[in-house]
Amino acid sequence: MKFLRGLSGIVALWLLAVFLVAAFVGWDQLKDIADIHARALQIESVNHKSHALHELEIAVRAQESHVHDFLITGSEQHAQAFRSGVPMLRRSISKISALGINTAKLLHMVERINIIAEQVFSLPFATGNMEGPILMHDLDNQIAALIRQLAREHHNMDNEVNESMRFVTSLHLDMRGDFIASLVVLFALLSGLTIYIYLRVFRPLSILRGRVATIGEGGSLEDVESPDFGDNEIGELSTALNRMNRAIHQHQQELIHARSLQAHQEKMQALGLMTANIAHEVGNPLSAASVSLDVAQHQLNAGRYDESKRHLRHVSEELQRTENIIQNILNFGRPSQTTIDTVDIHAVVNSAMQLVTLARKPRHVSIQYRPAEYTPPVSGSEDMLRQVLVNLLINAIDASPDGATVTIVGQVNNDGMVLDITDQGCGIDAAHVEAIFSPMFSTKQLGEGTGLGLSISRDLMQQMGGDLLLWSNNSEGCTFRMHLPHKIGGDDADSGD
């Protein structure tokens, strides 16, 4: 019974109905054709009988003519011609009998004609002989009776032929009516089947194809939820597609979470590189603040209040510097916020430069930032952009020799803003260019990198609607380009540095 509930079962039943209608009509048409064939054979048989009767009538007329000629001429030749025609008459009657006509009466009449003719032939030829005309009168009556009998047989045959023709004509009209009715029924069945297949097969498949395309384009779970198409094969396919969609959505969430963890691990690795210099960067302003406090205390004890204010302001500046360093490190170390909003690109670049300075201070490589003359509002996540810049700057510093300069150049184009990060290293090997954005790929020594930096960085840029490209690569260094999209609906105010 489950088969009958499915689309294939319903379509099979529909096709079975079409087949049964076609078979019934075809069988009825075959019966009608058989009847027409039988009638045609009957008409052909009647034609053969009519032809045989006509031949018998001609033969009888010929025999009559021989007798008349004998009476006129008295020539024995006519008598011989008559006698030679008698076997032909008998053969004609036998032929007619073989065709199914009762010839007993005809045979009796023919034999009576033969007897009268022989009586005529036995008379002596004399012009005034009156017995000859009397016998000839009897012969004519017998022949007339035979002709009338043949005419009745012809009439019966004509009636039979006419009846057969009327039957064939009526059957032909019935066949045409049945054929038209069958065409109407078959057209209705096939039209219904076509509409059913469209509504229950092609239209749902078109909807499911759209859902699959939406899944392929990364649509949300709500956008690609397929409707319930009932307890059939398409419904099962829709249910399976929904399960697959939910599984993909779940795997995407797990992948996003895993990438977030990877990105956070990259941050932790960068923070690990900074730890050796954090104490120095924080200790210097704290030591300077401590010395200034001691001096301010002596000056306060000595009553020199104006001089102590200058040292206290210095203490405040050093503490603010310390707070900025610690806050920058804390902002970098927290999990990235994926909220897309207007970003102050200059603040992000300066923050990334300070963090990279902590991570790579022992290296004598300087960082130079050349912002664009006009910086339009751009969309992005401050945390994500900072992490991408830190990754790119650390790679650029590691690729550059001591005394080199890593440059950050801002430019504006029609699509938004770009930041070009250029090192002064020896470039990337041509064999590695295609693989640099692949996860776990690294040209650094074991323990110096995870191989996730560039892969995560490009992924973060694409999440913000931007991109990360290897813009140029040669023996004098390489340039990575960060593309940042315009802020949609944002202000056009200048945010110069």
Residue pairs with C-beta under 8 A, 6 or more apart in sequence:
3 9
4 10
4 13
5 231
5 232
6 231
6 232
6 233
7 200
7 201
7 232
7 233
7 234
8 233
10 196
10 200
11 193
11 196
11 197
14 189
14 192
14 193
14 196
15 193
17 189
18 186
18 189
18 190
18 193
21 182
21 185
21 186
21 189
22 182
22 186
25 178
25 179
25 182
28 178
29 175
29 178
29 179
32 171
32 174
32 175
32 178
33 175
35 167
35 171
36 168
36 171
36 172
39 164
39 167
39 168
39 171
40 168
42 160
42 164
43 161
43 164
43 165
45 99
45 100
46 157
46 160
46 161
46 164
47 161
48 99
49 96
49 99
49 100
49 101
49 153
49 157
50 154
50 157
52 92
52 95
52 96
52 99
52 101
53 96
53 101
53 150
53 153
53 154
53 157
55 92
56 89
56 92
56 93
56 96
56 106
56 150
57 147
57 150
59 85
59 88
59 89
59 92
60 89
60 110
60 113
60 143
60 146
60 147
61 143
62 85
63 82
63 85
63 86
63 89
63 113
63 117
64 139
64 140
64 143
66 78
66 79
66 81
66 82
66 85
66 117
67 78
67 82
67 117
67 120
67 136
67 139
68 136
69 75
69 78
70 78
70 79
70 82
70 120
70 121
71 120
71 132
71 133
71 136
74 125
79 121
82 117
82 121
86 114
89 110
90 107
90 110
93 103
93 106
93 107
93 110
94 103
96 103
96 106
97 103
101 153
105 149
106 146
106 149
106 150
109 142
109 145
109 146
109 149
110 146
112 142
113 139
113 142
113 143
113 146
116 135
116 138
116 139
116 142
117 139
119 135
120 132
120 135
120 136
120 139
123 129
123 131
123 132
123 135
200 229
200 232
200 234
201 234
204 229
204 234
204 238
205 234
207 226
207 227
208 226
208 234
208 237
208 238
208 241
211 224
211 225
211 226
211 241
211 245
212 241
214 223
214 224
215 224
215 244
215 245
215 248
221 245
221 246
221 249
224 245
225 242
225 245
226 238
226 239
226 241
226 242
226 245
227 238
228 235
228 238
228 239
229 235
229 238
259 456
259 459
260 335
260 336
262 452
262 456
263 336
263 387
263 456
263 460
264 335
264 336
265 450
265 452
266 387
266 391
266 450
266 452
266 453
266 456
267 332
267 333
267 336
267 387
267 390
268 333
269 450
270 332
270 355
270 359
270 390
270 391
270 394
271 329
271 332
271 333
273 358
273 359
273 360
273 394
274 329
274 355
274 358
274 359
277 357
277 358
277 359
277 361
277 362
278 325
278 329
278 358
280 361
281 325
281 358
281 361
282 322
282 325
282 326
285 318
285 319
285 321
285 322
285 325
286 318
286 319
286 322
288 314
288 318
289 314
289 315
289 318
289 319
289 322
292 311
292 312
292 314
292 315
292 318
293 311
293 312
293 315
295 308
295 311
296 308
296 311
296 312
296 315
297 308
299 305
299 307
299 308
299 311
300 308
325 354
325 358
328 351
328 354
328 355
329 355
329 358
331 351
331 383
331 386
332 351
332 355
332 386
332 387
332 390
334 383
335 383
336 381
336 383
336 384
336 387
336 460
337 381
337 382
337 383
337 384
338 381
338 384
338 463
339 381
340 379
340 380
340 381
340 464
340 465
341 379
341 380
341 381
342 377
342 378
342 379
342 487
342 490
343 378
343 379
343 380
343 381
343 382
343 385
343 484
344 382
344 495
345 371
345 375
345 378
345 385
345 410
345 417
345 419
345 484
345 495
346 371
346 375
346 495
346 497
347 382
348 382
348 385
348 386
348 389
349 369
349 371
349 389
349 408
349 419
350 369
351 386
352 386
352 389
352 390
352 393
353 367
353 369
353 393
353 408
355 386
355 390
356 367
356 390
356 393
356 394
356 397
357 367
359 390
359 394
360 394
360 397
360 398
363 397
363 402
364 402
364 403
365 397
365 400
365 401
365 402
365 403
365 404
365 405
365 406
366 404
366 405
366 406
367 393
367 397
367 405
367 406
367 407
367 408
368 405
368 406
368 407
368 408
369 407
369 408
369 410
370 407
370 408
370 409
370 410
371 410
371 496
371 497
372 410
372 411
372 412
372 417
373 496
374 412
374 494
374 496
375 410
375 412
375 417
375 494
375 495
375 496
375 497
376 412
376 416
376 417
376 486
376 487
376 490
376 492
376 495
377 486
377 487
377 490
377 491
377 492
377 493
377 495
378 416
378 417
378 484
378 485
378 486
378 487
379 464
379 465
379 484
379 485
379 486
379 487
379 488
379 490
380 464
380 465
380 466
380 484
380 485
381 460
381 463
381 464
384 460
384 461
384 463
384 464
385 464
385 482
385 484
387 456
387 457
387 460
388 457
388 460
388 461
388 468
388 482
389 408
389 419
389 421
389 482
391 453
391 454
391 456
391 457
392 421
392 457
392 480
392 482
393 406
393 408
393 421
394 453
395 423
395 453
395 454
396 406
396 421
396 422
396 423
396 425
396 480
397 406
397 423
398 444
398 448
399 423
399 425
399 426
399 477
399 478
400 406
400 423
400 424
400 425
400 477
401 424
401 425
404 423
404 424
404 425
405 424
406 421
406 422
406 423
406 424
407 420
407 421
407 422
408 419
408 420
408 421
409 419
409 420
409 422
410 417
410 418
410 419
411 417
411 418
411 419
411 420
412 418
415 483
415 485
415 486
416 466
416 483
416 484
416 485
416 486
417 483
417 484
417 486
418 481
418 482
418 483
418 484
419 481
419 482
419 484
420 471
420 479
420 480
420 481
420 482
421 479
421 480
421 481
421 482
422 472
422 477
422 478
422 479
423 477
423 478
424 476
424 477
425 477
425 478
426 475
426 476
426 477
427 473
427 474
427 475
427 476
427 477
427 478
428 436
428 443
428 470
428 473
428 478
429 443
432 441
432 443
433 470
433 473
435 441
436 454
436 470
437 454
437 455
437 458
437 468
438 455
439 451
439 452
439 455
440 450
440 451
440 452
440 455
441 451
441 454
441 455
442 448
442 449
442 450
442 451
454 468
457 468
458 467
458 468
461 467
461 468
461 482
461 483
462 468
464 484
464 485
465 485
466 482
466 483
466 484
466 485
467 482
467 483
468 480
468 481
468 482
468 483
469 480
469 481
469 483
470 478
470 479
470 480
470 481
471 479
471 480
471 481
472 478
472 479
473 479
